[in-house]
Amino acid sequence: MSAPILRRLAFLVTAVFAALAPLAVSAQTAPAADAAATTATTQTAATPPAGPVQVYAGAYVLRLLNVSPRDGSFDVDMWVWFRWKGNTVDPVNTFELANGVINNREAGPTLIDGDYNYASARVQATVNHQFDVRRFPMDDHVIALEFEDANLISSQLVYLPDEGSALDPEVAVAGWAVSMDKPRVEDHVYNTDYGMHASGDAASSYSRLVLPIELKRTSYGVLFKSFWISLLSVVLGLLAFLVKADDLDARFGMGVGSIFAASANSFVISDSLPPTTAVTLAEQINLIAVGVIFVSVFVSIWSLRLRYQNRDEASLALDRNAMLVLALVYLALNVLVMTVHLG
């Protein structure tokens, strides 16, 4: 073949290889690039989150209703809010009251508040509380709203008290002054695996936000309203000493009637309290009244015997002294039980 033809063939072969070379390089590098991208994605997905999500929470209480020591419960109407970062939790829809039941929850949309997500809800709930009635009707209480997340344990979500938790100025509970104490956060441990033995967890811990509300008695009005019948019974029992001991109908009728009146008042008071094995302040006051009236009846029998012995002056002196001494004993014992915790 001539030299010009050979040069043309060499040029054509060189051009073909030049055109095919980039395709071969691309075919070889593409699988490697895909593998590298897949590895990076897998590594990113397998990276666990760094620590629990911190959720700032608070509540504004609008009303406290049906506060009932007898039933051990109260109703609350309030606004609850949450602030958090990220999109891995939805606390406004997953929180619950650990010590109560939410009857109605109206959650608003999630908004942006600076660097935080923000969401709030209007909540009506019934909260359970074991009231300590040993000092009724001079009893103070600290009731609480206890919030937990229903799904996430403390290693996944942690509550923090947010600023702004408060009581509305219109909040009022008959018989008590109401105030909110400082909120706190604690871990609550449930010592059970809830029957899911494969989990290997014998217990679980949840972050709990506690908002304490203090109920404090501010007057003796409740005491007077509860025991004026008992007081009146004692007065009538002591006034019986002004009647001659041998006037049986008037003397003993007043004493026995006073005992029944004081006993009936005790049943009325007990009906407003929950069952308890403790001797409450209310029961102590009623027992003192019944005891004083019973002693007055016993003294009346003694005075009557003196009359039968024609010792009229001794009978009259016994009546006067007994009325004064029993009145002082009644007052002293009531002051004692109201100032010293004997329950």
C-alpha positions as semicolon CSV with decimal commas, in nm:
position;residue;x (nm);y (nm);z (nm)
1;M;0,000;0,000;0,000
2;S;0,121;0,352;-0,066
3;A;0,232;0,581;0,211
4;P;-0,062;0,827;0,180
5;I;-0,316;0,543;0,225
6;L;-0,134;0,410;0,535
7;R;-0,131;0,754;0,691
8;R;-0,507;0,787;0,629
9;L;-0,573;0,447;0,794
10;A;-0,355;0,538;1,097
11;F;-0,541;0,867;1,136
12;L;-0,881;0,692;1,126
13;V;-0,777;0,432;1,390
14;T;-0,638;0,707;1,613
15;A;-0,963;0,908;1,587
16;V;-1,177;0,604;1,674
17;F;-0,974;0,525;1,988
18;A;-0,984;0,891;2,092
19;A;-1,364;0,889;2,068
20;L;-1,410;0,564;2,262
21;A;-1,161;0,634;2,544
22;P;-1,386;0,876;2,754
23;L;-1,676;0,628;2,742
24;A;-1,458;0,350;2,878
25;V;-1,327;0,568;3,160
26;S;-1,683;0,679;3,253
27;A;-1,805;0,318;3,258
28;Q;-1,525;0,220;3,494
29;T;-1,560;0,513;3,743
30;A;-1,944;0,527;3,769
31;P;-1,984;0,209;3,978
32;A;-1,713;0,326;4,214
33;A;-1,883;0,664;4,258
34;D;-2,223;0,498;4,321
35;A;-2,068;0,269;4,580
36;A;-1,905;0,561;4,757
37;A;-2,233;0,755;4,765
38;T;-2,423;0,451;4,898
39;T;-2,164;0,400;5,173
40;A;-2,186;0,766;5,275
41;T;-2,569;0,750;5,287
42;T;-2,560;0,432;5,496
43;Q;-2,313;0,584;5,740
44;T;-2,528;0,897;5,774
45;A;-2,847;0,697;5,838
46;A;-2,675;0,481;6,096
47;T;-2,552;0,781;6,300
48;P;-2,764;0,801;6,619
49;P;-2,893;1,138;6,747
50;A;-2,668;1,312;6,997
51;G;-2,854;1,289;7,333
52;P;-3,223;1,345;7,417
53;V;-3,428;1,625;7,264
54;Q;-3,467;1,910;7,513
55;V;-3,823;2,038;7,525
56;Y;-3,908;2,356;7,718
57;A;-4,262;2,333;7,856
58;G;-4,499;2,551;8,059
59;A;-4,864;2,600;8,147
60;Y;-5,102;2,888;8,217
61;V;-5,390;2,775;8,440
62;L;-5,721;2,944;8,364
63;R;-5,947;2,764;8,613
64;L;-5,939;2,509;8,894
65;L;-6,279;2,347;8,938
66;N;-6,443;2,081;9,155
67;V;-6,157;2,059;9,405
68;S;-6,284;1,766;9,613
69;P;-6,086;1,611;9,899
70;R;-6,364;1,354;9,932
71;D;-6,331;1,234;9,570
72;G;-5,955;1,291;9,557
73;S;-5,966;1,489;9,235
74;F;-5,994;1,833;9,073
75;D;-6,058;1,969;8,723
76;V;-5,826;2,208;8,542
77;D;-5,861;2,427;8,234
78;M;-5,528;2,553;8,100
79;W;-5,301;2,643;7,810
80;V;-4,991;2,426;7,766
81;W;-4,697;2,511;7,538
82;F;-4,371;2,353;7,418
83;R;-4,052;2,483;7,256
84;W;-3,792;2,252;7,098
85;K;-3,540;2,221;6,815
86;G;-3,548;1,973;6,530
87;N;-3,828;1,775;6,372
88;T;-3,792;1,438;6,543
89;V;-4,057;1,496;6,817
90;D;-4,412;1,632;6,837
91;P;-4,457;1,704;7,211
92;V;-4,785;1,895;7,185
93;N;-4,962;1,582;7,058
94;T;-4,776;1,317;7,259
95;F;-4,774;1,465;7,613
96;E;-5,004;1,327;7,882
97;L;-5,094;1,400;8,243
98;A;-4,929;1,129;8,449
99;N;-5,166;1,192;8,742
100;G;-5,485;1,250;8,548
101;V;-5,691;1,215;8,233
102;I;-5,707;1,468;7,950
103;N;-6,073;1,517;7,860
104;N;-6,015;1,757;7,573
105;R;-5,703;1,872;7,383
106;E;-5,711;2,139;7,110
107;A;-5,359;2,162;6,968
108;G;-5,258;2,453;6,749
109;P;-5,014;2,446;6,455
110;T;-4,638;2,430;6,502
111;L;-4,481;2,773;6,457
112;I;-4,124;2,905;6,442
113;D;-4,007;3,107;6,743
114;G;-3,652;3,218;6,663
115;D;-3,437;2,904;6,666
116;Y;-3,716;2,693;6,820
117;N;-4,031;2,520;6,713
118;Y;-4,333;2,634;6,915
119;A;-4,671;2,470;6,970
120;S;-4,950;2,516;7,225
121;A;-5,276;2,346;7,321
122;R;-5,590;2,429;7,518
123;V;-5,647;2,143;7,762
124;Q;-5,928;2,042;7,997
125;A;-5,841;1,756;8,231
126;T;-5,935;1,575;8,550
127;V;-5,641;1,533;8,788
128;N;-5,621;1,281;9,073
129;H;-5,469;1,380;9,406
130;Q;-5,464;1,210;9,744
131;F;-5,561;1,488;9,983
132;D;-5,420;1,475;10,335
133;V;-5,728;1,560;10,543
134;R;-5,583;1,495;10,888
135;R;-5,597;1,870;10,960
136;F;-5,940;1,935;10,806
137;P;-6,088;2,200;10,818
138;M;-5,756;2,381;10,872
139;D;-5,580;2,176;10,603
140;D;-5,329;2,310;10,348
141;H;-5,249;2,116;10,031
142;V;-5,002;2,113;9,744
143;I;-5,167;1,971;9,434
144;A;-4,969;1,924;9,112
145;L;-4,989;1,898;8,735
146;E;-4,748;1,624;8,620
147;F;-4,661;1,612;8,248
148;E;-4,490;1,321;8,069
149;D;-4,440;1,222;7,706
150;A;-4,649;0,917;7,627
151;N;-4,397;0,764;7,385
152;L;-4,041;0,879;7,452
153;I;-3,828;0,782;7,752
154;S;-3,588;1,021;7,923
155;S;-3,297;0,916;7,701
156;Q;-3,499;1,041;7,401
157;L;-3,684;1,345;7,540
158;V;-3,618;1,564;7,844
159;Y;-3,849;1,836;7,972
160;L;-3,715;2,170;8,097
161;P;-3,929;2,431;8,281
162;D;-4,004;2,727;8,057
163;E;-4,057;3,078;8,182
164;G;-4,412;3,207;8,201
165;S;-4,595;2,929;8,388
166;A;-4,855;3,096;8,611
167;L;-5,210;3,108;8,743
168;D;-5,466;3,341;8,594
169;P;-5,569;3,613;8,845
170;E;-5,927;3,484;8,822
171;V;-5,833;3,140;8,957
172;A;-6,010;3,087;9,291
173;V;-6,090;2,787;9,510
174;A;-6,347;2,831;9,787
175;G;-6,183;2,816;10,129
176;W;-5,822;2,839;10,009
177;A;-5,578;3,098;9,876
178;V;-5,419;2,965;9,556
179;S;-5,060;3,016;9,436
180;M;-4,817;2,837;9,203
181;D;-4,482;2,713;9,333
182;K;-4,163;2,683;9,128
183;P;-4,187;2,416;8,855
184;R;-3,941;2,126;8,864
185;V;-3,835;1,833;8,648
186;E;-3,771;1,481;8,775
187;D;-3,719;1,135;8,630
188;H;-3,999;0,892;8,707
189;V;-3,911;0,523;8,689
190;Y;-4,172;0,259;8,603
191;N;-4,047;-0,073;8,735
192;T;-4,194;-0,292;8,462
193;D;-4,126;-0,402;8,105
194;Y;-4,502;-0,383;8,031
195;G;-4,493;-0,751;7,932
196;M;-4,252;-0,698;7,641
197;H;-3,983;-0,936;7,764
198;A;-3,781;-0,931;7,440
199;S;-3,688;-0,568;7,503
200;G;-3,461;-0,672;7,788
201;D;-3,560;-0,365;7,989
202;A;-3,684;-0,438;8,340
203;A;-3,774;-0,070;8,397
204;S;-3,819;0,254;8,205
205;S;-3,757;0,614;8,302
206;Y;-3,960;0,911;8,176
207;S;-3,890;1,281;8,215
208;R;-4,166;1,443;8,422
209;L;-4,246;1,814;8,450
210;V;-4,419;1,898;8,780
211;L;-4,612;2,223;8,833
212;P;-4,705;2,247;9,205
213;I;-5,009;2,452;9,308
214;E;-5,047;2,546;9,676
215;L;-5,384;2,565;9,851
216;K;-5,360;2,748;10,184
217;R;-5,634;2,819;10,438
218;T;-5,650;3,188;10,515
219;S;-5,931;3,221;10,771
220;Y;-6,120;3,039;11,047
221;G;-6,451;3,084;10,867
222;V;-6,457;2,721;10,753
223;L;-6,388;2,610;11,111
224;F;-6,683;2,810;11,246
225;K;-6,921;2,695;10,969
226;S;-6,829;2,332;11,033
227;F;-6,852;2,332;11,412
228;W;-7,100;2,596;11,524
229;I;-7,357;2,320;11,588
230;S;-7,102;2,130;11,796
231;L;-7,020;2,448;11,991
232;L;-7,389;2,517;12,046
233;S;-7,438;2,163;12,176
234;V;-7,165;2,212;12,436
235;V;-7,311;2,546;12,547
236;L;-7,655;2,389;12,594
237;G;-7,502;2,098;12,781
238;L;-7,327;2,336;13,022
239;L;-7,634;2,559;13,065
240;A;-7,812;2,253;13,201
241;F;-7,613;2,309;13,524
242;L;-7,831;2,616;13,588
243;V;-8,134;2,388;13,625
244;K;-8,186;2,209;13,956
245;A;-8,067;1,850;13,945
246;D;-8,401;1,714;14,063
247;D;-8,580;1,877;13,766
248;L;-8,514;1,563;13,566
249;D;-8,683;1,642;13,234
250;A;-8,510;1,978;13,179
251;R;-8,174;1,884;13,332
252;F;-8,117;1,554;13,156
253;G;-8,313;1,640;12,841
254;M;-8,071;1,923;12,758
255;G;-7,766;1,705;12,817
256;V;-7,883;1,402;12,617
257;G;-8,012;1,620;12,334
258;S;-7,676;1,796;12,314
259;I;-7,496;1,462;12,274
260;F;-7,718;1,366;11,981
261;A;-7,668;1,707;11,815
262;A;-7,288;1,682;11,844
263;S;-7,294;1,325;11,712
264;A;-7,509;1,424;11,413
265;N;-7,265;1,704;11,329
266;S;-6,984;1,449;11,332
267;F;-7,164;1,242;11,067
268;V;-7,220;1,549;10,850
269;I;-6,850;1,641;10,862
270;S;-6,738;1,284;10,791
271;D;-6,957;1,270;10,481
272;S;-6,745;1,544;10,320
273;L;-6,414;1,361;10,381
274;P;-6,257;1,061;10,208
275;P;-6,224;0,731;10,396
276;T;-5,920;0,742;10,623
277;T;-5,784;0,552;10,921
278;A;-5,642;0,868;11,076
279;V;-5,831;1,065;11,340
280;T;-5,879;1,398;11,168
281;L;-5,886;1,737;11,339
282;A;-6,260;1,753;11,269
283;E;-6,315;1,424;11,448
284;Q;-6,098;1,534;11,741
285;I;-6,305;1,851;11,786
286;N;-6,631;1,654;11,776
287;L;-6,495;1,395;12,018
288;I;-6,404;1,671;12,262
289;A;-6,757;1,813;12,239
290;V;-6,924;1,475;12,293
291;G;-6,682;1,395;12,578
292;V;-6,752;1,723;12,761
293;I;-7,129;1,679;12,726
294;F;-7,107;1,319;12,850
295;V;-6,911;1,431;13,157
296;S;-7,173;1,699;13,220
297;V;-7,446;1,431;13,222
298;F;-7,237;1,224;13,464
299;V;-7,196;1,529;13,692
300;S;-7,572;1,585;13,675
301;I;-7,629;1,234;13,811
302;W;-7,382;1,306;14,091
303;S;-7,559;1,635;14,170
304;L;-7,896;1,457;14,171
305;R;-7,770;1,206;14,429
306;L;-7,659;1,496;14,649
307;R;-8,014;1,634;14,624
308;Y;-8,153;1,298;14,730
309;Q;-7,927;1,320;15,036
310;N;-8,069;1,668;15,115
311;R;-7,728;1,828;15,044
312;D;-7,867;2,109;14,833
313;E;-7,578;2,352;14,888
314;A;-7,324;2,088;14,788
315;S;-7,530;2,013;14,478
316;L;-7,541;2,380;14,376
317;A;-7,166;2,424;14,438
318;L;-7,093;2,113;14,229
319;D;-7,304;2,250;13,942
320;R;-7,132;2,591;13,943
321;N;-6,782;2,447;13,962
322;A;-6,850;2,180;13,701
323;M;-6,986;2,437;13,453
324;L;-6,676;2,657;13,488
325;V;-6,423;2,372;13,483
326;L;-6,580;2,190;13,186
327;A;-6,599;2,515;12,986
328;L;-6,229;2,582;13,047
329;V;-6,138;2,220;12,965
330;Y;-6,338;2,237;12,641
331;L;-6,162;2,556;12,529
332;A;-5,816;2,431;12,632
333;L;-5,852;2,099;12,450
334;N;-5,970;2,270;12,130
335;V;-5,674;2,509;12,137
336;L;-5,445;2,212;12,193
337;V;-5,567;2,004;11,899
338;M;-5,569;2,307;11,667
339;T;-5,211;2,407;11,751
340;V;-5,050;2,066;11,805
341;H;-5,066;1,792;11,542
342;L;-5,202;1,492;11,733
343;G;-5,314;1,287;11,430
